[in-house]
Amino acid sequence: MADPVGEDAWLALVDEASRTAGDFEQRIGVVELYKRAVEAEPWSNKLWLAYCEWVWSLHTDCQNGDAGWPEEEQLLGQELFSLEIALDVWQQGAQATQYRLNDSHELWNRWASIEQEQLSGNGSPERIEHIRQIFLDRLQTPHSTWDDTSAMFSTFLTKFDEVSWEATMIQVTKLAQVAKDSYSKREAHELKLLRAQEPGNDASLVMEMKNYLDYEKGQAIKKNKKGQLVNPIIFSVALFERALSSTSLGVDPSTWEDYVTFLSTYKTENPQIEVPALLPVLQRATSHCPWSGTLWARYILTAEADKLPFATIEQIKHTATNTRDLDRDGMGSVVEFFAAWSGYLKRRAMAHDATDEDVDVAEMGLPTALESVEEWGQRRHGQADWKGDPMFRVERIFIQYLTQKGSFNEARVLIQAIHRRELDWPEKMMEIYLRHCNNYEEVDALLKAMSTVHRLSRGVAKRREREAAEAAAIYSQQVEVEADAVLEGSTPSTKRKRDAESEDLDGGAKKKTKAELNSVDQNDLREQFLKRDRENTTALVSNLPPEVTQTRVRQYFKEYGHINSITLKTEADKLSTTALIEFRTPEDVQSAFLRNGKYFGDRQIQVESGTGLTLYVTNFPPTADDAFLQKLFKDCGEIFSIRWPSLKYNTTRRFCYISFRTQQAAIAATKFDGQSLGGPYKLLAKYSDPGNKKDREGAMAEGRELHITGLDTTLTEDDLKEVFSKYGKVEKVRILKTMRGDSKGAGFISFEKKESANLALDLDKTKLKSRVLTVELSMGKNFKPTATTKGSSMSPAPEGDGDTAMSPSPDTSGHVNTHALHIPSKTELTNRTITLMNIPDTINDARIRAIVEPHGEIIKLVLRPDHQGAIVEFIDAGAAGRAALALENHEIAPGRKLRTGGMKDLFAYKDEIKPDKILIGKDRAKKVAPTTFMQPGAPVRRPGAGSRGGLGVKRGLGYSAPKPANKDDQGEPNGASPGEERKPMKSNADFKAMFVKGGQ
C-alpha cells in the first residue's frame, strides 16, 4: 500500500492502526508507522505530538499490570520503552518543531511538564540542571508564548533554586532579547495568520501565508553594511515547512517550486552556510504534487547534479511515470518531465568519460522517451487529435544528440535579454533561454537557469497583476457609469410618456401587469452587477450545435479569457445545445460577449450574461439529492445545473448552488426561502451575498467555552463543575469519552458569561489530582475531513458554511448505544465492519446511511472523503455481510459504482482530485468524465472465508470460515484459533531486534 500524503492522512492511518493494536507486535508496528510519518512530514507538530504521546503511553502502560499486558510483554516493554527512550522521543519532537513560532509550545509544554514530574522521584542536582538548561534553550528560541514559558521557568526556579532566582532571571532577560526581537518583527504576520484561520477563510489564510513567505524570504537575504547576513535561514525554512505541512499549500506545486528555488539560490550565493538538502525536499514535493512535471524535472536534474548513480535516477523516472498523474493538468507536464529525462541521457552519453553502456542507454532511452510522450498524448487527446509538442522539446534534444553539435555564445545574449525590464513579452525569452540550456549546457548551468527564470517569473507575474489591477480599476469606473446609464435609460422619455397617455387605458393596464411580472428591482440588479463575482463571470451561450463538445467550446472562447468550467446541456428537441461558461474574471466574460450574434460553424449563437441565474440553497434535509431539489423547484422553471460542494476538507458542509435557465425561474425559486421542509429544516434560497453572512452563535463563538486537556481520567463532570464554579455560573460540562465510556482526558466547559470563562483561564498549568491542566478558550475550525455518526441518527448539521448559518439537525443526545457497553474483540469488530469505496466527495454521511441502513442496524458510520469512502460498523457480522454483497457495484452517482472491502482497500485510495479538464469524444456521449477524478487501482476484496482480520489483513465479509477438525479439540499454539496459519512464538530477543532494526 502506498504511503499517505500529508499530515492529516498520516494521522488517520496511525489512528486506525493504534485503535486496533491489540498485542505487543502491533504496538511496535504503530511505532514504526509513526517513524515513517515524521520522516515524511518532519515539521508536522500534529504528528510529532501524537508520536510522543503514543510512545509515552507505551512507557506508562508497561510499568505495572493495570494496562492488562501479559507479564512477558510488560517486561519487554520496560526494556524497549524505558523512561530514557520515551523522554528522548519527546526531545526529538521538541527539536524538530522548535521553530514553528505559532504552535511549537503545544509539544514543548507537554515535554517540560513530564520532565518536571520526574523530579518527584529523582530530584538530583543533575536532573534539576538538565531541566534548567531545557528552559534556557527554549527561552532563547522565538515563539508565541514566550511570556508563559518565562513564568513556568520562574515557578521552577522558585521551587528548586530560589537562591539564584534573581540572577538567573536577569541572565535570561539578556540572553532572550534576540529571540524576543525576532518574534516581535513577525508578530504582525502571525496575528494576520491567526485571524485568517477563521472558518470559511481558507483563501485568506493562503494569501496571508504567501505574504508572510515573501517577507521571510526578504529577511533571509538582508545584509548589514559589512555585507553579512542579518537573519538566519532557519526562520524561512521553518515557515516554508509549516506552510507545506499544515495548510493547503502542501498540494500547490508553485509553493514547492518557490521553496526549492529559495534553497538552491541561497546555497549558491552563500556556500559557507548549511541549508537543508534539496533531494529530500524534492522527494516530498513530488509525493505531494505528483502531477507537476516541473518538480519531477527538478528532482531528476538535482539528482544528476549530486552525481547519484544511474539506477537511482532511473528509479525516480519510473516513480514519476508509474503515478499516471503527470497529465492531470495537461500534456505540458509530461513533455517537461521527459525533456529533463532526455537531457540527462544526452549529457551522460556526451560526457568526456562516457562509457559504451552510457551511449547504449541514450540510444535506447531517447527514442523511448519520444514514444512515451506520443502514447501519453494519444491516450489523453485521442490518436486523431494529438498533434505532438508544438515546440518539439524532446525531438530537439534527440536531434542535438545525433548531430553532436552545440552553440554556446548564444547563451550570453539570452542571459542579458531575460534581465531586461522593458521587454513586452519576457516570458517567451525565458522559455527560449531554458530550452537553450537544456539542449547545450551542463546540468549545473541548467539548474541555475531554472532558478533564475523562476525568480524572474515571480517578478513578471507581479507586474502582470499590477497592470491587471490598474486595468480593472479603469474598467470598474466604466462599469459604474454604464450601470447608471442603464438605470437612467430605463425611464421613458417625456415624448414616450405623452404617447403612452394617448393609448388605450386597458392596453396600458395589460402592459403594466406584464412589466410587473417580468421586472426585477433595479437596485437589486445593480447590487448583483457590482458585487456578486460568480454571476458576473458567467455567460449563457445558446443555439450551439447538438453534438458540440467542451473542447470545441473552449477553443472557440479561449482568446477571450480563462475558462474555469463549462456545463453543456442539450435541449429537449435535440436540435441545439446550451452552455453555461464560468470565466475567471468579469473582464473575461465581458470580452466573451463580443461573440454574441457571431457564427459557431453554421449556427448563429447568442451569448448572454449569467447574472441572476444562480441561487445559494441550504438548510435542506441531509439526505437531499438532485432528485429532491428538482422536485422541490419543479414549478419555478427549468434547472440548468446543480453544483454540490466538495466535502474533502469539511464534511459538515450542506449547501449547493442551483443555476436556472432564466432569471424569472431563479426569482420564483427565491419565494421558497423560509419554507419549512419538516422538522427543524427551514429552507434558505437566496442570491449569494457574502455581505449577508451571519455571525456564529453559541458558547464557543461567544468566547464562553473552555477546552481543557490533561484531565485525570478519574475526574467526573461534577468534579470539574465544582472546581470551575468558583469563577462563575457553569452552564454545561462535557468530558470526552471513548466508546467504552472511559475518559479521554479532555473536555469542554461552558459558562454563562464570557468574563467567567476568561477568569477561569487562571487554572491553566495548575495541577488537579495527578495531572497538570491545560485550559484555553475553545477555537472553532472550518476543517473536518471526516464525519462520524453513531447509532441510527442523522448526520449533524454544520455550524455554518457559505453565506449563512444552518438550522440544527435532530438532537441525538437521547440515543444510547447499548453496544458500547459491550467491548467487542478485535475479530468481532473486524467481521462486522465493512468499507465502501469510490464515493464522490460531494456525498455526505446521511446519504450513505440512507442506502446502507436497510441492510442492518448501524453502530457507527465514518465518512472518509480523503479516501473516497466510508467505514460502516454494523450490529453483527451477518448484517455486514449482507450489506457488502448488496452494495457491491451499487451506482451511488452517475458513473460511480460502489466497491466494498476492508480497511486496507479503503486506505489504498487517495482523495479525489478534480482537475480542470474537458470531456471529449466518447466520454461526453457517456455523460461521464473519467478524467475528472484520479482513481487508484486498489485491489478489491471479494466475499470469502473469515479470518482474524485487522488493519491491512484480508477478512471475510460477515461469514465465519468452517472450523477444521482438530485433534483432541485443542486450540492451536501461540494463541491462534482453529483454521489459522500457525506462527512461531516470538521471543523477547526477536521483539528487541525488530524494534532496534526499525529505528535504524
Residue pairs with C-beta under 8 A, 6 or more apart in sequence:
1 904
1 907
1 908
1 952
2 908
2 910
2 936
3 10
3 36
3 40
3 287
4 10
4 12
4 13
4 40
4 907
5 40
5 287
5 288
5 910
6 41
6 245
6 250
6 251
6 288
7 37
7 41
7 44
7 46
7 47
7 245
7 246
8 46
8 785
8 866
9 866
9 911
10 37
10 40
10 41
10 44
10 47
11 37
11 46
11 47
11 50
12 785
12 786
12 864
12 866
12 867
12 907
13 33
13 37
13 907
14 30
14 33
14 34
14 37
14 50
14 54
15 50
16 903
16 907
16 951
17 26
17 29
17 30
17 33
17 951
18 30
18 54
20 26
20 826
20 829
20 830
20 950
20 951
21 27
21 29
21 30
22 826
23 73
24 69
24 73
24 76
24 77
24 991
25 986
25 991
25 994
26 950
27 58
28 80
28 991
28 994
28 995
28 998
30 54
31 54
31 55
31 58
31 995
31 998
32 998
34 47
34 50
34 51
34 54
34 55
35 51
35 998
35 999
37 44
37 47
37 51
38 44
38 47
38 48
38 51
38 93
38 96
40 284
40 287
41 47
41 245
41 284
42 96
42 241
43 96
43 97
43 100
43 238
43 241
43 242
43 245
44 97
44 245
44 246
45 97
45 100
45 103
45 104
45 106
45 107
45 246
46 246
48 92
48 93
48 96
48 97
48 107
49 93
49 106
49 107
49 110
51 89
51 93
52 89
52 90
52 93
52 107
52 110
52 111
53 110
55 81
55 85
55 86
55 89
56 86
56 89
56 90
56 114
58 77
58 81
58 86
59 77
59 81
59 82
59 83
59 85
59 86
60 67
61 67
61 69
61 77
62 69
62 73
62 74
62 76
62 77
62 78
62 81
63 78
65 71
65 74
69 77
72 988
75 988
76 988
76 991
76 992
79 988
79 992
80 991
80 992
80 995
83 118
87 111
87 114
87 115
87 118
90 107
90 110
90 111
90 114
90 115
91 111
93 107
93 111
94 104
94 107
94 108
94 111
97 103
97 104
97 107
97 108
98 104
98 108
98 138
98 141
98 143
99 141
99 142
99 234
99 235
99 237
99 238
100 238
100 242
101 142
101 143
101 144
101 183
101 186
101 190
101 238
102 144
102 190
102 193
102 194
102 242
103 144
104 143
105 143
105 144
105 145
105 148
105 149
108 138
108 143
108 149
109 145
109 148
109 149
109 152
109 765
109 774
112 131
112 134
112 135
112 138
112 152
113 772
115 130
115 131
115 134
116 131
116 156
118 127
119 127
119 128
119 131
119 160
123 160
128 160
128 161
131 156
132 156
132 157
132 161
135 149
135 152
135 153
135 156
136 172
136 175
138 149
139 146
139 149
139 150
139 153
139 172
139 175
139 176
139 179
140 175
140 176
140 178
140 179
141 179
142 179
142 180
142 182
142 183
142 186
142 235
143 149
143 179
143 183
144 183
144 190
146 176
146 179
146 180
146 183
148 765
150 172
150 176
152 765
153 172
154 165
154 169
157 164
157 165
157 168
157 169
158 165
161 168
182 231
182 235
183 190
185 219
186 212
186 215
186 216
186 235
189 208
189 211
189 212
189 215
192 208
192 211
192 212
193 205
193 208
193 209
193 212
196 204
196 205
196 207
196 208
197 205
197 781
198 780
198 782
199 696
199 780
199 781
199 782
199 799
199 800
199 801
200 782
200 800
200 801
200 802
201 782
202 248
202 649
202 782
205 247
205 248
206 247
206 248
206 249
209 243
209 247
209 249
210 249
210 255
212 239
213 236
213 239
213 240
213 243
213 255
213 258
216 235
216 236
216 239
217 236
217 262
219 230
219 231
219 235
219 236
220 229
220 231
220 233
220 235
220 236
220 262
220 266
221 229
221 266
221 269
222 229
222 230
222 231
223 229
223 230
224 230
229 270
229 273
233 266
233 273
233 275
236 262
237 263
237 275
237 276
240 255
240 258
240 259
240 262
243 249
243 250
243 255
244 250
244 255
244 256
244 259
244 284
244 288
248 649
249 255
250 288
251 288
251 289
252 289
253 285
253 289
253 291
253 292
253 294
253 295
256 281
256 285
256 288
256 289
256 292
256 295
257 292
257 294
257 295
257 298
257 454
258 454
258 458
259 281
259 285
260 278
260 281
260 282
260 285
260 295
260 298
261 450
261 451
261 454
261 455
263 275
263 276
263 278
263 281
264 278
264 447
264 451
265 451
265 455
266 273
266 275
267 273
267 275
267 278
268 448
268 451
278 302
279 299
279 302
279 303
279 306
279 308
282 295
282 298
282 299
282 302
283 299
285 292
285 295
285 298
285 299
286 292
286 295
286 296
286 299
286 319
286 320
289 295
290 320
290 323
290 325
290 326
291 323
291 325
291 326
291 327
291 328
291 329
291 333
291 913
291 915
292 333
293 326
293 332
293 333
293 334
293 335
293 336
293 337
294 333
294 336
296 316
296 320
296 326
296 333
296 337
296 340
297 336
297 337
297 339
297 340
298 340
298 447
298 450
299 316
299 320
300 313
300 316
300 317
300 337
300 340
300 341
300 344
301 340
301 343
301 344
301 443
301 446
301 447
301 450
302 447
303 312
303 313
303 316
304 313
304 344
304 347
304 348
304 443
305 443
305 444
305 447
310 348
310 361
313 344
317 341
320 326
320 337
321 372
324 934
325 913
325 934
326 333
326 334
326 337
326 376
327 333
327 334
327 376
327 379
327 380
328 913
328 915
328 917
328 934
329 915
329 916
331 373
331 376
331 377
331 380
331 381
331 389
334 373
334 376
334 377
335 373
335 389
335 393
335 394
336 393
338 369
338 372
338 373
338 394
339 393
339 394
339 397
339 438
340 438
341 365
341 369
342 365
342 366
342 369
342 394
342 397
342 398
343 397
343 438
343 439
343 446
344 443
345 361
345 362
345 365
345 366
345 369
346 362
346 366
346 397
346 398
346 400
346 401
347 442
347 443
348 354
348 358
348 361
348 362
349 358
349 359
349 361
349 362
349 363
349 401
350 401
350 404
351 358
362 401
366 394
366 397
366 398
366 401
367 398
369 394
369 398
370 394
370 395
370 398
373 388
373 389
373 394
374 386
374 388
377 386
377 388
378 386
380 386
380 931
381 920
382 920
382 921
385 551
385 920
389 395
391 435
393 435
393 438
396 435
396 439
397 438
397 439
400 406
400 439
400 440
406 439
406 440
407 440
408 440
410 436
410 440
411 433
411 436
411 437
411 440
411 441
411 445
414 429
414 432
414 433
414 436
415 433
417 423
417 429
417 433
418 426
418 429
418 430
418 433
418 452
418 453
418 456
419 456
420 426
423 429
426 456
426 460
427 457
427 460
430 453
430 456
430 457
433 449
433 453
434 449
434 450
434 453
437 445
437 446
437 449
438 446
441 449
471 587
472 585
472 587
475 586
475 587
475 590
479 529
479 530
479 586
480 530
483 526
483 529
483 530
487 522
487 526
490 522
492 500
500 508
518 664
520 612
520 663
520 667
525 611
525 612
528 535
528 536
528 611
528 612
528 687
529 536
529 611
531 689
531 690
531 691
532 611
532 687
532 688
532 689
533 586
534 582
534 614
534 657
534 688
535 609
535 610
535 611
535 612
535 613
535 614
535 687
536 586
536 589
536 611
537 564
537 582
537 583
537 584
537 585
537 586
537 588
537 589
538 580
538 581
538 582
538 583
538 589
538 609
538 610
538 611
538 613
538 614
539 580
539 581
539 583
539 589
539 592
539 593
539 607
539 608
539 609
539 610
540 578
540 579
540 580
540 581
540 607
540 608
540 609
540 610
540 613
541 553
541 578
541 579
541 580
541 581
541 595
541 605
541 606
541 607
541 608
542 576
542 578
542 579
542 605
542 606
542 608
543 576
543 578
543 600
543 603
543 604
543 605
543 606
544 553
544 568
544 576
544 577
544 578
544 579
544 600
544 603
544 605
545 576
545 577
545 600
545 601
545 603
546 570
546 571
546 574
546 575
546 576
546 577
547 577
548 568
548 577
548 579
548 600
549 918
549 919
549 920
549 921
549 924
550 566
550 568
550 918
550 919
550 920
550 924
551 918
551 919
551 920
553 566
553 568
553 579
553 581
554 563
554 566
554 918
556 595
556 600
557 563
557 581
557 592
557 595
560 583
560 588
560 591
560 592
560 594
560 595
561 583
561 584
561 585
561 587
561 588
561 589
561 591
561 592
562 583
562 584
562 585
562 588
563 581
563 582
563 583
563 584
564 582
564 583
564 584
564 916
565 581
565 582
565 916
566 579
566 580
566 581
566 582
566 918
567 579
567 580
567 581
567 640
567 641
567 659
568 577
568 578
568 579
568 924
569 577
569 578
569 579
569 580
569 640
569 641
570 576
570 577
571 577
571 578
576 603
578 640
578 661
580 610
580 613
580 640
580 641
580 659
581 592
582 610
583 589
583 592
589 609
589 610
592 607
593 607
593 609
595 605
595 607
596 605
596 606
596 607
596 608
597 604
597 605
597 606
598 604
598 605
599 605
610 659
611 663
612 663
612 666
612 667
612 687
613 640
613 659
613 660
613 661
613 662
613 663
613 666
614 657
614 658
614 659
614 660
614 666
614 687
614 688
615 657
615 658
615 660
615 666
615 669
615 670
615 685
615 686
615 687
615 688
616 655
616 657
616 684
616 685
616 686
616 687
616 688
616 802
616 803
617 629
617 655
617 656
617 657
617 658
617 683
617 684
617 685
618 654
618 655
618 656
618 683
618 684
618 802
618 803
618 804
618 806
619 654
619 677
619 681
619 682
619 683
619 684
619 806
619 807
620 628
620 629
620 632
620 654
620 677
620 681
620 683
621 628
621 677
621 678
621 679
621 681
621 794
621 846
622 654
622 794
622 795
622 797
622 809
622 844
622 845
622 846
622 847
623 794
623 846
623 847
623 850
625 847
626 642
629 639
629 642
629 656
629 658
630 639
630 642
632 672
632 683
633 639
633 658
633 669
633 672
635 668
636 660
636 665
636 666
636 668
636 669
636 671
636 672
637 660
637 661
637 662
637 664
637 665
637 666
637 668
637 669
638 660
638 661
638 662
638 665
639 658
639 659
639 660
639 661
639 665
640 659
640 660
640 661
641 658
641 659
642 656
642 657
642 658
642 659
643 656
643 657
643 658
643 659
644 656
644 842
645 653
645 655
645 656
645 801
645 842
646 841
646 842
646 865
646 912
646 914
647 653
647 787
647 841
647 842
647 843
647 844
647 863
647 865
648 785
648 841
648 865
648 866
648 911
648 912
649 783
649 784
649 785
650 782
650 783
650 784
650 785
650 798
650 801
651 784
651 785
651 786
651 787
651 844
651 845
651 863
651 865
652 784
652 787
652 796
652 797
652 798
652 799
652 801
653 798
653 801
653 802
653 844
654 797
654 798
654 801
654 806
654 844
655 801
655 802
655 806
657 688
658 669
660 666
660 669
666 687
669 685
670 685
670 686
670 687
672 683
672 685
673 683
673 684
673 685
673 686
674 682
674 683
674 684
675 682
675 683
676 682
676 683
677 683
679 810
680 797
680 807
680 808
680 809
680 810
681 807
682 807
684 804
684 806
686 692
686 803
686 804
688 802
688 803
689 803
690 803
692 803
692 804
693 802
693 803
693 804
694 800
694 804
694 805
695 701
696 780
696 799
696 800
696 805
697 805
698 705
698 799
699 705
699 731
699 732
699 750
699 751
699 778
700 778
700 779
700 780
701 780
702 754
703 754
703 757
703 758
703 777
704 731
704 750
704 751
704 752
704 753
704 754
704 756
704 757
705 748
705 749
705 750
705 751
705 757
705 777
705 778
706 724
706 748
706 749
706 750
706 751
706 757
706 760
706 761
706 775
706 776
706 777
706 778
707 746
707 747
707 748
707 775
707 776
707 777
707 778
707 779
708 720
708 746
708 747
708 748
708 749
708 773
708 774
708 775
709 745
709 746
709 773
709 774
710 745
710 746
710 771
710 772
710 773
710 774
711 720
711 735
711 743
711 745
711 746
711 747
711 768
711 771
711 773
712 745
712 768
712 769
712 770
712 771
713 742
713 743
713 745
714 743
714 769
715 735
715 743
715 768
715 769
716 735
717 733
717 734
717 735
717 747
718 733
720 733
720 735
720 747
720 749
721 730
721 733
721 749
723 763
723 768
724 730
724 733
724 749
724 751
724 760
724 763
727 751
727 756
727 757
727 759
727 760
727 762
728 751
728 752
728 753
728 755
728 756
728 757
728 759
728 760
729 751
729 752
729 753
729 756
730 749
730 750
730 751
730 752
731 750
731 751
731 752
732 748
732 749
732 750
733 747
733 748
733 749
733 750
734 747
734 748
734 749
735 743
735 744
735 746
735 747
736 743
736 744
736 745
736 746
736 747
736 748
737 743
737 744
738 744
739 790
739 817
739 820
739 860
740 820
740 823
741 820
741 821
745 771
748 778
749 760
751 757
751 760
757 777
760 775
761 775
761 776
761 777
763 773
763 775
764 773
764 774
764 775
764 776
765 772
765 773
765 774
766 772
766 773
767 773
780 799
782 801
785 864
785 865
785 866
786 862
786 863
786 864
786 865
786 866
787 795
787 796
787 844
787 845
787 862
787 863
788 860
788 861
788 862
788 863
789 795
789 796
789 845
789 849
789 860
789 861
790 812
790 815
790 817
790 859
790 860
790 861
791 812
791 815
791 817
791 858
791 859
792 815
792 853
792 857
792 858
793 810
793 812
793 815
794 809
794 810
794 812
794 846
794 849
795 809
795 844
795 845
795 846
795 849
796 808
796 809
796 812
797 806
797 807
797 808
797 809
798 806
799 805
799 806
800 806
817 859
819 859
819 875
824 832
826 948
826 949
826 950
827 948
827 949
828 877
829 873
830 902
830 948
830 949
830 950
830 953
830 955
831 877
831 880
831 946
831 949
831 955
831 956
831 958
831 960
832 859
832 873
832 874
832 875
832 876
832 877
832 879
832 880
832 958
833 871
833 872
833 873
833 874
833 880
833 903
834 871
834 872
834 874
834 880
834 883
834 884
834 900
834 901
834 902
834 957
834 958
835 869
835 870
835 871
835 872
835 900
835 901
835 902
835 903
835 905
835 906
836 848
836 852
836 869
836 870
836 872
836 887
836 898
836 899
836 900
837 867
837 868
837 869
837 898
837 899
837 900
837 901
837 905
837 906
837 909
837 938
837 940
838 868
838 869
838 892
838 896
838 897
838 898
838 899
838 909
838 935
839 848
839 863
839 865
839 868
839 869
839 870
839 892
839 896
839 898
840 868
840 892
840 893
840 896
840 912
840 933
841 865
841 868
841 911
841 912
842 893
843 892
843 893
844 863
845 861
845 863
845 870
848 861
848 863
848 870
848 872
849 858
849 861
851 887
851 890
851 892
852 858
852 861
852 872
852 883
852 887
855 874
855 879
855 882
855 883
855 886
855 887
856 874
856 875
856 876
856 878
856 879
856 880
856 882
856 883
857 874
857 875
857 879
858 872
858 873
858 874
858 875
859 873
859 874
859 875
860 871
860 872
860 873
861 870
861 871
861 872
861 873
862 870
862 871
862 872
863 870
864 870
864 871
864 906
865 911
865 912
866 911
867 906
867 907
867 909
867 910
867 911
868 909
868 910
868 911
868 912
868 935
869 906
869 909
871 903
871 906
872 880
872 883
874 880
874 883
874 958
876 958
877 946
877 958
877 959
877 960
878 958
879 958
880 957
880 958
881 943
881 956
881 957
881 958
881 959
882 958
883 900
884 900
884 943
884 957
884 958
885 900
885 943
885 957
887 898
887 900
888 898
888 899
888 900
889 897
889 898
889 899
890 897
890 898
891 897
891 898
892 898
894 927
894 928
895 926
895 927
895 928
895 930
899 905
899 940
900 940
900 941
900 957
901 940
901 941
902 941
902 949
902 952
902 953
902 954
902 955
903 950
903 951
903 952
904 951
904 952
904 953
904 954
905 938
905 939
905 940
905 941
908 936
908 938
908 939
909 935
909 936
909 938
910 934
910 936
912 933
912 934
913 933
913 934
914 932
914 933
915 931
915 932
917 929
917 931
917 932
919 929
923 929
923 930
923 931
941 954
941 955
941 957
943 956
943 957
943 959
944 954
944 956
944 957
945 956
945 959
945 961
945 962
946 955
946 956
946 958
946 959
946 960
946 961
947 953
947 954
947 955
947 956
947 961
947 979
947 980
948 955
948 977
948 980
949 955
949 956
961 979
962 979
963 978
963 979
964 978
964 979
966 972
966 978
971 977
971 978
972 978
972 980
972 982
973 982
973 985
974 982
974 983
974 984
974 985
976 982
976 983
